[in-house]
Amino acid sequence: MRDPSTALPPDPRRVPRSGDDVQVVIIGGGPGGYEAALTAARHGARTVLVEERGLGGAAVLTDVVPSKTLIATAEVLDLVAGSRELGIRDADDGAAPTAETLDVDLAAVNARVRRLAEAQSEDIRASLAEAGVELVDGRGRLDGADRVEVLGPDGEVTRRCEADVILLAVGARPRELADAPCDGERIMNWTQLYDLEELPEHLIVVGSGVTGAEFASAYRALGSEVTLVSSREKVLPGTDADAADVLEDAFARRGVTVRSRSRAASARRTADGVVVTLTSGEEITGSHALMALGGIPRTTGLGLESAGVRVRESGHIETDRVSRTSVRGIYAAGDCTGVYPLASVAAMQGRIAMHHALGDAVSPLIAAQVSSAIFTSPEIAVVGVSEAEVASGQVRAEVLVLGLETNPRAKMQGLDEGFVKLIVRPDSHTVLGAVVVAPRASELILPYTLAVAHRLTAEQVAGTFTIYPSLTGSLAEVARQQVLARES
């Protein structure tokens, strides 16, 4: 079996011609699609990108960019809420400011969210145009294995594009309950939140995965009462258990009500709010409900059957680690593949697909090197092997943990929740995985991602200079535990 860290050679049968004679057609303008289009154009291929909802896809227009912009506002209020310990007082009455003493203009927040999303979409459009990518508005679908049809608003075929290489990057849509139809006003999915003009008085979040946890954290910081309905014992199932514990403690401190081991059966509007009914028969009353139940791939009506492209029972397109589908010349990237629901992974899949299709040797996607973050307060970031894999015996490794409360910069900033966890191989001390729970953990995880990708040892991490004082000091300090243990 080929070592996954080595490059795969291109398939000489993949592209019949080279340079300007190659026609690449991409369906979907999200991160997987537009990064693939830029890569193909830079290789000299004639590139057509078909998109019906706007460049940037859900990641830019209704998901990642909007949610993290909203969370940025929530972070400011979180800082205010923790300012008492730092000695900050109101100039008029001497009281310590709190998040509750400030008003949030949600209409202004959401207007900024939409403005930034649109600006990012326009930036992508400009980059694609400058690279020479032909942009086609409409819904794309396969017409066999080497042609794409473009459909207009009424479903009529407006264009047919012959293709040597096709990439499918159609993304996913929010999953909804049959008995909780989203109306965009009181019962919403995560794409509909940004039309709200006023802050929900009481937001019921159904689903305790990444999306549910992020919005529960953000809206509580903004000032809403929040109830989180979780079907599991803990929030963030599948995430590091210690990290989930820290977040649940933070939720409890901030006043988020978590209903564990509870499953929503339905939701209905009332005269001035919503009622979410649990499978137990219990009813929870609030002003708004957010259905955060994961996504469904947008593969229906894509023409996969006509081309012979295999899909899993979930509707996701089957791909290998260089983004190939079951049909030669057709690739897929992003949420429609079910590999990881991450914009960074979609973009990498798209780039890998084009490099492979257009004649480059390419390294396949390596799951162990994918880092991800959850933008709650505090943030949670992970990479590589998990402690659960170690505990189950799947991976032989040692787990090193250092609480953030020992970090001098954390003390200065009044931070007392979070930790750094490093997972290393016991014999070689190679870094296999890591968890960071801290403010800006999404930024702090990068050194560990590099360590995992380049097989650095704990000694090498421990011997790297860090700024004093800084939160990054804990990244090296936890690795030093391994060094001290070896020397003792």
Secondary structure in CASP SS format (residue, H / E / C, confidence):
PFRMAT SS
TARGET T0000
AUTHOR 0000-0000-0000
METHOD secondary structure of the structure
MODEL  1
M C 1.00
R C 1.00
D C 1.00
P C 1.00
S C 1.00
T C 1.00
A C 1.00
L E 1.00
P C 1.00
P C 1.00
D C 1.00
P C 1.00
R C 1.00
R C 1.00
V C 1.00
P C 1.00
R C 1.00
S C 1.00
G H 1.00
D H 1.00
D H 1.00
V C 1.00
Q E 1.00
V E 1.00
V E 1.00
I E 1.00
I E 1.00
G C 1.00
G C 1.00
G C 1.00
P H 1.00
G H 1.00
G H 1.00
Y H 1.00
E H 1.00
A H 1.00
A H 1.00
L H 1.00
T H 1.00
A H 1.00
A H 1.00
R H 1.00
H C 1.00
G C 1.00
A C 1.00
R E 1.00
T E 1.00
V E 1.00
L E 1.00
V E 1.00
E E 1.00
E C 1.00
R C 1.00
G C 1.00
L C 1.00
G C 1.00
G H 1.00
A H 1.00
A H 1.00
V H 1.00
L H 1.00
T C 1.00
D C 1.00
V H 1.00
V H 1.00
P H 1.00
S H 1.00
K H 1.00
T H 1.00
L H 1.00
I H 1.00
A H 1.00
T H 1.00
A H 1.00
E H 1.00
V H 1.00
L H 1.00
D H 1.00
L H 1.00
V H 1.00
A H 1.00
G C 1.00
S C 1.00
R H 1.00
E H 1.00
L H 1.00
G C 1.00
I C 1.00
R C 1.00
D C 1.00
A C 1.00
D C 1.00
D C 1.00
G C 1.00
A C 1.00
A C 1.00
P C 1.00
T C 1.00
A H 1.00
E H 1.00
T H 1.00
L C 1.00
D C 1.00
V C 1.00
D C 1.00
L H 1.00
A H 1.00
A H 1.00
V H 1.00
N H 1.00
A H 1.00
R H 1.00
V H 1.00
R H 1.00
R H 1.00
L H 1.00
A H 1.00
E H 1.00
A H 1.00
Q H 1.00
S H 1.00
E H 1.00
D H 1.00
I H 1.00
R H 1.00
A H 1.00
S H 1.00
L H 1.00
A H 1.00
E H 1.00
A H 1.00
G C 1.00
V C 1.00
E E 1.00
L E 1.00
V E 1.00
D E 1.00
G C 1.00
R E 1.00
G E 1.00
R E 1.00
L E 1.00
D C 1.00
G C 1.00
A C 1.00
D C 1.00
R E 1.00
V E 1.00
E E 1.00
V E 1.00
L E 1.00
G C 1.00
P C 1.00
D C 1.00
G C 1.00
E C 1.00
V E 1.00
T E 1.00
R E 1.00
R E 1.00
C E 1.00
E E 1.00
A C 1.00
D C 1.00
V E 1.00
I E 1.00
L E 1.00
L E 1.00
A C 1.00
V C 1.00
G C 1.00
A E 1.00
R E 1.00
P E 1.00
R C 1.00
E C 1.00
L C 1.00
A C 1.00
D C 1.00
A C 1.00
P C 1.00
C C 1.00
D C 1.00
G C 1.00
E C 1.00
R C 1.00
I E 1.00
M E 1.00
N C 1.00
W C 1.00
T C 1.00
Q C 1.00
L H 1.00
Y H 1.00
D H 1.00
L C 1.00
E C 1.00
E C 1.00
L C 1.00
P C 1.00
E C 1.00
H E 1.00
L E 1.00
I E 1.00
V E 1.00
V E 1.00
G C 1.00
S C 1.00
G C 1.00
V H 1.00
T H 1.00
G H 1.00
A H 1.00
E H 1.00
F H 1.00
A H 1.00
S H 1.00
A H 1.00
Y H 1.00
R H 1.00
A H 1.00
L H 1.00
G C 1.00
S C 1.00
E E 1.00
V E 1.00
T E 1.00
L E 1.00
V E 1.00
S C 1.00
S C 1.00
R C 1.00
E C 1.00
K C 1.00
V C 1.00
L C 1.00
P C 1.00
G C 1.00
T C 1.00
D C 1.00
A H 1.00
D H 1.00
A H 1.00
A H 1.00
D H 1.00
V H 1.00
L H 1.00
E H 1.00
D H 1.00
A H 1.00
F H 1.00
A H 1.00
R H 1.00
R H 1.00
G C 1.00
V C 1.00
T E 1.00
V E 1.00
R E 1.00
S C 1.00
R C 1.00
S C 1.00
R C 1.00
A E 1.00
A E 1.00
S E 1.00
A E 1.00
R E 1.00
R E 1.00
T C 1.00
A C 1.00
D C 1.00
G C 1.00
V E 1.00
V E 1.00
V E 1.00
T E 1.00
L E 1.00
T C 1.00
S C 1.00
G C 1.00
E C 1.00
E E 1.00
I E 1.00
T E 1.00
G E 1.00
S C 1.00
H E 1.00
A E 1.00
L E 1.00
M E 1.00
A C 1.00
L C 1.00
G C 1.00
G E 1.00
I E 1.00
P E 1.00
R C 1.00
T C 1.00
T C 1.00
G C 1.00
L C 1.00
G C 1.00
L H 1.00
E H 1.00
S H 1.00
A H 1.00
G C 1.00
V C 1.00
R C 1.00
V E 1.00
R C 1.00
E C 1.00
S C 1.00
G C 1.00
H C 1.00
I E 1.00
E C 1.00
T C 1.00
D C 1.00
R C 1.00
V C 1.00
S C 1.00
R E 1.00
T C 1.00
S C 1.00
V C 1.00
R C 1.00
G C 1.00
I E 1.00
Y E 1.00
A E 1.00
A C 1.00
G C 1.00
D H 1.00
C H 1.00
T H 1.00
G C 1.00
V C 1.00
Y C 1.00
P C 1.00
L C 1.00
A H 1.00
S H 1.00
V H 1.00
A H 1.00
A H 1.00
M H 1.00
Q H 1.00
G H 1.00
R H 1.00
I H 1.00
A H 1.00
M H 1.00
H H 1.00
H H 1.00
A H 1.00
L C 1.00
G C 1.00
D C 1.00
A C 1.00
V E 1.00
S C 1.00
P C 1.00
L C 1.00
I C 1.00
A H 1.00
A H 1.00
Q H 1.00
V C 1.00
S E 1.00
S E 1.00
A E 1.00
I E 1.00
F C 1.00
T C 1.00
S C 1.00
P C 1.00
E E 1.00
I E 1.00
A E 1.00
V E 1.00
V E 1.00
G E 1.00
V C 1.00
S C 1.00
E H 1.00
A H 1.00
E H 1.00
V H 1.00
A H 1.00
S C 1.00
G C 1.00
Q C 1.00
V C 1.00
R C 1.00
A C 1.00
E E 1.00
V E 1.00
L E 1.00
V E 1.00
L E 1.00
G E 1.00
L H 1.00
E H 1.00
T H 1.00
N C 1.00
P H 1.00
R H 1.00
A H 1.00
K H 1.00
M H 1.00
Q C 1.00
G C 1.00
L C 1.00
D C 1.00
E C 1.00
G C 1.00
F E 1.00
V E 1.00
K E 1.00
L E 1.00
I E 1.00
V E 1.00
R C 1.00
P C 1.00
D C 1.00
S C 1.00
H C 1.00
T E 1.00
V E 1.00
L E 1.00
G E 1.00
A E 1.00
V E 1.00
V E 1.00
V E 1.00
A E 1.00
P C 1.00
R C 1.00
A H 1.00
S H 1.00
E H 1.00
L H 1.00
I C 1.00
L H 1.00
P H 1.00
Y H 1.00
T H 1.00
L H 1.00
A H 1.00
V H 1.00
A H 1.00
H C 1.00
R C 1.00
L C 1.00
T E 1.00
A H 1.00
E H 1.00
Q H 1.00
V H 1.00
A H 1.00
G C 1.00
T C 1.00
F C 1.00
T C 1.00
I C 1.00
Y C 1.00
P C 1.00
S C 1.00
L C 1.00
T H 1.00
G H 1.00
S H 1.00
L H 1.00
A H 1.00
E H 1.00
V H 1.00
A H 1.00
R H 1.00
Q H 1.00
Q H 1.00
V H 1.00
L H 1.00
A H 1.00
R H 1.00
E H 1.00
S C 1.00
END
